[in-house]
């Protein structure tokens, strides 16, 4: 969990990008496939990505194989 400021200046708690990507991959059957692909593509070009943290989350959330399949194509 991290804290971010909204446009109105309120602080809210939310998940970081790596956790959000893993959540997308976990629920990929309930989401539009294009949305999942778009999220992973945008993360792949993100300058501040943390691939080690992403791999840790994927391991804990049991989406390692799916993540690897998407990331092999993009990186």
DSSP file (Angstrom, degrees, kcal/mol; ACC not computed):
  #  RESIDUE AA STRUCTURE BP1 BP2  ACC     N-H-->O    O-->H-N    N-H-->O    O-->H-N    TCO  KAPPA ALPHA  PHI   PSI    X-CA   Y-CA   Z-CA
    1    1 A X              0   0    0      0, 0.0     2,-0.3     0, 0.0    14,-0.2   0.000 360.0 360.0 360.0 138.2    0.0    0.0    0.0
    2    2 A X  E     -A   14   0A   0     12,-3.5    12,-2.9    14,-0.0     2,-0.5  -0.874 360.0-121.3-129.3 165.6    1.2    3.5   -0.8
    3    3 A X  E     +A   13   0A   0     -2,-0.3     2,-0.3    10,-0.2    10,-0.2  -0.929  29.1 178.7-112.3 135.1   -0.4    6.9   -0.3
    4    4 A X  E     -A   12   0A   0      8,-2.6     8,-2.9    -2,-0.5     2,-0.4  -0.915  26.9-120.1-128.5 156.3   -1.1    9.3   -3.1
    5    5 A X  E     -A   11   0A   0     -2,-0.3     6,-0.2     6,-0.2     2,-0.1  -0.814  25.4-138.4 -95.4 137.3   -2.7   12.7   -3.2
    6    6 A X    >   -     0   0    0      4,-2.9     3,-1.7    -2,-0.4    -1,-0.0  -0.278  34.8 -95.4 -80.5 175.8   -5.8   13.2   -5.2
    7    7 A X  T 3  S+     0   0    0      1,-0.3    -1,-0.1     2,-0.1    -2,-0.0   0.728 128.1  54.8 -66.0 -20.1   -6.4   16.3   -7.4
    8    8 A X  T 3  S-     0   0    0      2,-0.1    -1,-0.3     0, 0.0    -3,-0.0   0.379 122.4-105.8 -93.2   3.2   -8.3   17.8   -4.5
    9    9 A X  S <  S+     0   0    0     -3,-1.7     2,-0.2     1,-0.3    -2,-0.1   0.475  73.9 138.3  89.4   2.9   -5.3   17.3   -2.1
   10   10 A X        -     0   0    0      1,-0.0    -4,-2.9    -5,-0.0     2,-0.5  -0.576  51.8-127.5 -80.9 144.8   -6.7   14.4   -0.2
   11   11 A X  E     +A    5   0A   0     -6,-0.2     2,-0.3    -2,-0.2    -6,-0.2  -0.810  31.4 179.5 -94.1 129.7   -4.4   11.6    0.7
   12   12 A X  E     -A    4   0A   0     -8,-2.9    -8,-2.6    -2,-0.5     2,-0.4  -0.940  25.9-124.0-128.2 150.7   -5.7    8.1   -0.2
   13   13 A X  E     +A    3   0A   0     -2,-0.3     2,-0.3   -10,-0.2   -10,-0.2  -0.771  41.4 154.3 -93.2 137.5   -4.2    4.7    0.2
   14   14 A X  E     -A    2   0A   0    -12,-2.9   -12,-3.5    -2,-0.4     2,-0.2  -0.935  43.0 -89.8-151.4 172.0   -3.8    2.6   -3.0
   15   15 A X        -     0   0    0     -2,-0.3     2,-0.0   -14,-0.2     0, 0.0  -0.550  43.4-110.8 -85.8 154.8   -1.7   -0.3   -4.4
   16   16 A X     >  -     0   0    0     -2,-0.2     4,-2.0     1,-0.1     5,-0.2  -0.245  36.1 -96.9 -76.8 173.4    1.5    0.4   -6.3
   17   17 A X  H  > S+     0   0    0      1,-0.2     4,-2.5     2,-0.2     5,-0.2   0.876 120.9  54.8 -61.2 -40.9    1.9   -0.3  -10.0
   18   18 A X  H  > S+     0   0    0      1,-0.2     4,-1.9     2,-0.2    -1,-0.2   0.908 110.2  45.5 -62.9 -42.8    3.4   -3.7   -9.6
   19   19 A X  H  > S+     0   0    0      1,-0.2     4,-2.2     2,-0.2    -1,-0.2   0.887 111.5  53.3 -66.6 -38.3    0.6   -5.0   -7.5
   20   20 A X  H  X S+     0   0    0     -4,-2.0     4,-2.2     2,-0.2    -2,-0.2   0.901 107.1  51.1 -64.9 -40.9   -2.0   -3.5   -9.8
   21   21 A X  H  X S+     0   0    0     -4,-2.5     4,-2.2     1,-0.2    -1,-0.2   0.923 110.7  48.9 -61.5 -44.2   -0.4   -5.3  -12.8
   22   22 A X  H  X S+     0   0    0     -4,-1.9     4,-2.1     1,-0.2    -2,-0.2   0.872 109.3  52.7 -64.9 -36.4   -0.5   -8.6  -10.9
   23   23 A X  H  X S+     0   0    0     -4,-2.2     4,-1.9     2,-0.2    -1,-0.2   0.894 107.8  51.8 -65.4 -39.0   -4.2   -8.0  -10.0
   24   24 A X  H  < S+     0   0    0     -4,-2.2    -2,-0.2     1,-0.2    -1,-0.2   0.924 110.7  48.1 -60.4 -43.5   -5.0   -7.4  -13.7
   25   25 A X  H >< S+     0   0    0     -4,-2.2     3,-1.0     1,-0.2    -2,-0.2   0.859 109.5  52.9 -68.2 -34.0   -3.3  -10.7  -14.6
   26   26 A X  H 3< S+     0   0    0     -4,-2.1     3,-0.3     1,-0.2    -1,-0.2   0.871 117.9  36.4 -66.7 -36.0   -5.2  -12.5  -11.8
   27   27 A X  T >X S+     0   0    0     -4,-1.9     3,-1.3     1,-0.2     4,-1.0   0.034  78.4 122.1-105.6  26.7   -8.5  -11.2  -13.1
   28   28 A X  T <4 S+     0   0    0     -3,-1.0    -1,-0.2     1,-0.3     8,-0.1   0.747  71.0  58.7 -64.0 -23.5   -7.7  -11.3  -16.8
   29   29 A X  T 34 S+     0   0    0     -3,-0.3    -1,-0.3     1,-0.2    -2,-0.1   0.747 110.1  42.9 -75.8 -22.8  -10.7  -13.7  -17.5
   30   30 A X  T <4 S+     0   0    0     -3,-1.3     2,-0.2     2,-0.1    -2,-0.2   0.560 110.3  67.2 -96.7 -11.2  -13.1  -11.1  -16.0
   31   31 A X  S  < S-     0   0    0     -4,-1.0     2,-0.3    -7,-0.2     3,-0.0  -0.627  97.3 -88.7-105.6 165.3  -11.5   -8.1  -17.8
   32   32 A X    >>  -     0   0    0     -2,-0.2     4,-1.7     1,-0.1     3,-0.5  -0.568  33.6-133.9 -69.2 133.4  -11.3   -7.1  -21.4
   33   33 A X  H 3> S+     0   0    0     -2,-0.3     4,-2.5     1,-0.2     5,-0.2   0.853 105.0  56.6 -60.4 -36.2   -8.1   -8.7  -22.9
   34   34 A X  H 3> S+     0   0    0      1,-0.2     4,-2.4     2,-0.2    -1,-0.2   0.856 104.4  52.6 -64.0 -35.4   -7.2   -5.4  -24.5
   35   35 A X  H <> S+     0   0    0     -3,-0.5     4,-2.2     2,-0.2    -1,-0.2   0.903 110.2  47.5 -67.7 -41.0   -7.2   -3.6  -21.2
   36   36 A X  H  X S+     0   0    0     -4,-1.7     4,-2.2     2,-0.2    -2,-0.2   0.934 113.7  47.3 -64.9 -46.4   -4.9   -6.2  -19.7
   37   37 A X  H  X S+     0   0    0     -4,-2.5     4,-2.6     1,-0.2    -2,-0.2   0.902 112.0  50.8 -62.6 -41.3   -2.5   -6.0  -22.6
   38   38 A X  H  X S+     0   0    0     -4,-2.4     4,-2.6     2,-0.2    -1,-0.2   0.902 109.4  50.4 -63.2 -41.9   -2.6   -2.2  -22.5
   39   39 A X  H  X S+     0   0    0     -4,-2.2     4,-1.9     2,-0.2    -2,-0.2   0.915 113.1  45.5 -63.7 -43.0   -1.8   -2.1  -18.8
   40   40 A X  H  X S+     0   0    0     -4,-2.2     4,-2.1     2,-0.2    -2,-0.2   0.902 113.0  50.5 -69.2 -39.9    1.2   -4.5  -19.3
   41   41 A X  H  X S+     0   0    0     -4,-2.6     4,-1.4     2,-0.2    -2,-0.2   0.929 110.8  48.8 -62.3 -45.1    2.5   -2.5  -22.3
   42   42 A X  H  X S+     0   0    0     -4,-2.6     4,-0.6     1,-0.2    -1,-0.2   0.875 111.5  49.9 -63.7 -36.8    2.3    0.7  -20.4
   43   43 A X  H >< S+     0   0    0     -4,-1.9     3,-0.7     1,-0.2    -1,-0.2   0.885 105.1  58.3 -67.4 -37.2    4.1   -0.8  -17.5
   44   44 A X  H 3< S+     0   0    0     -4,-2.1    -1,-0.2     1,-0.2    -2,-0.2   0.829 111.5  40.4 -63.6 -32.2    6.8   -2.1  -19.8
   45   45 A X  H 3< S+     0   0    0     -4,-1.4    -1,-0.2    -5,-0.1     2,-0.2   0.502  87.4 117.1 -94.2  -4.2    7.6    1.4  -21.1
   46   46 A X    X<  -     0   0    0     -3,-0.7     3,-1.1    -4,-0.6    -3,-0.0  -0.459  60.4-145.6 -65.8 129.9    7.3    3.0  -17.7
   47   47 A X  T 3  S+     0   0    0      1,-0.2    -1,-0.1    -2,-0.2    -4,-0.0   0.795  93.4  48.8 -70.8 -29.1   10.7    4.5  -16.7
   48   48 A X  T 3  S+     0   0    0      2,-0.1    -1,-0.2    -3,-0.0    -2,-0.1   0.040  79.1 142.5-101.8  26.7   10.4    3.8  -12.9
   49   49 A X    <   -     0   0    0     -3,-1.1     2,-0.5    -6,-0.1    -5,-0.0  -0.328  41.3-150.0 -69.2 151.0    9.3    0.2  -13.2
   50   50 A X     >  +     0   0    0      1,-0.1     4,-2.2     2,-0.0     5,-0.2  -0.852  15.0 179.9-123.0  91.8   10.6   -2.3  -10.6
   51   51 A X  H  > S+     0   0    0     -2,-0.5     4,-2.3     1,-0.2     5,-0.1   0.809  80.5  56.3 -67.0 -30.5   10.8   -5.7  -12.3
   52   52 A X  H  > S+     0   0    0      2,-0.2     4,-2.0     1,-0.2    -1,-0.2   0.923 109.8  44.9 -67.0 -42.9   12.2   -7.4   -9.1
   53   53 A X  H  > S+     0   0    0      2,-0.2     4,-2.6     1,-0.2    -2,-0.2   0.892 111.8  53.4 -66.2 -39.3    9.2   -6.2   -7.1
   54   54 A X  H  X S+     0   0    0     -4,-2.2     4,-2.5     1,-0.2    -2,-0.2   0.909 108.9  49.3 -60.8 -42.7    6.8   -7.2   -9.9
   55   55 A X  H  X S+     0   0    0     -4,-2.3     4,-2.0     2,-0.2    -1,-0.2   0.881 110.1  51.3 -65.2 -38.3    8.4  -10.7  -10.0
   56   56 A X  H  X S+     0   0    0     -4,-2.0     4,-2.3     2,-0.2    -2,-0.2   0.937 111.9  45.9 -64.2 -46.4    7.9  -11.0   -6.2
   57   57 A X  H  X S+     0   0    0     -4,-2.6     4,-2.5     1,-0.2    -2,-0.2   0.913 111.3  53.1 -61.9 -42.0    4.3  -10.0   -6.4
   58   58 A X  H  <>S+     0   0    0     -4,-2.5     5,-2.6     1,-0.2     6,-0.6   0.883 109.5  49.1 -61.7 -38.2    3.7  -12.4   -9.3
   59   59 A X  H ><5S+     0   0    0     -4,-2.0     3,-0.8     3,-0.2    -1,-0.2   0.940 113.9  44.5 -66.1 -46.7    5.2  -15.3   -7.3
   60   60 A X  H 3<5S+     0   0    0     -4,-2.3    -2,-0.2     1,-0.2    -1,-0.2   0.833 118.1  43.8 -67.8 -32.4    3.1  -14.5   -4.2
   61   61 A X  T 3<5S-     0   0    0     -4,-2.5    -1,-0.2    -5,-0.2    -2,-0.2   0.364 111.0-121.2 -96.3   4.7   -0.1  -14.1   -6.3
   62   62 A X  T < 5S+     0   0    0     -3,-0.8    -3,-0.2    -4,-0.4    -4,-0.1   0.874  80.1 114.0  60.3  45.2    0.6  -17.1   -8.5
   63   63 A X     >< +     0   0    0     -5,-2.6     4,-2.6    -6,-0.1     5,-0.2   0.019  30.7 119.5-126.7  27.1    0.7  -15.4  -11.8
   64   64 A X  H  > S+     0   0    0     -6,-0.6     4,-2.7     1,-0.2     5,-0.2   0.924  76.2  46.6 -59.3 -48.3    4.4  -15.9  -12.7
   65   65 A X  H  > S+     0   0    0      1,-0.2     4,-2.0     2,-0.2    -1,-0.2   0.902 114.3  47.1 -64.9 -41.2    3.8  -17.9  -15.8
   66   66 A X  H  > S+     0   0    0      2,-0.2     4,-1.9     1,-0.2    -1,-0.2   0.929 113.4  48.5 -65.9 -45.0    1.2  -15.5  -17.2
   67   67 A X  H  X S+     0   0    0     -4,-2.6     4,-2.9     1,-0.2     5,-0.2   0.919 110.2  51.8 -60.9 -44.6    3.4  -12.5  -16.4
   68   68 A X  H  X S+     0   0    0     -4,-2.7     4,-2.4    -5,-0.2    -1,-0.2   0.899 107.3  53.3 -60.2 -41.3    6.4  -14.1  -18.0
   69   69 A X  H  X S+     0   0    0     -4,-2.0     4,-0.8     1,-0.2    -1,-0.2   0.911 114.3  41.3 -61.7 -43.0    4.4  -14.8  -21.2
   70   70 A X  H  X S+     0   0    0     -4,-1.9     4,-1.2     1,-0.2     3,-0.3   0.913 116.8  47.2 -70.3 -43.0    3.3  -11.2  -21.5
   71   71 A X  H  X S+     0   0    0     -4,-2.9     4,-2.8     1,-0.2    -2,-0.2   0.804 102.2  62.7 -74.3 -29.5    6.7   -9.7  -20.5
   72   72 A X  H  < S+     0   0    0     -4,-2.4    -1,-0.2    -5,-0.2    -2,-0.2   0.875 107.1  45.9 -61.7 -35.7    8.8  -11.9  -22.9
   73   73 A X  H  < S+     0   0    0     -4,-0.8    -1,-0.2    -3,-0.3    -2,-0.2   0.865 118.8  40.7 -72.8 -35.9    6.9  -10.4  -25.8
   74   74 A X  H  <        0   0    0     -4,-1.2    -2,-0.2     1,-0.2    -1,-0.2   0.788 360.0 360.0 -88.6 -29.4    7.3   -6.8  -24.6
   75   75 A X     <        0   0    0     -4,-2.8    -1,-0.2    -5,-0.1    -3,-0.2   0.456 360.0 360.0-104.9 360.0   10.9   -6.7  -23.2
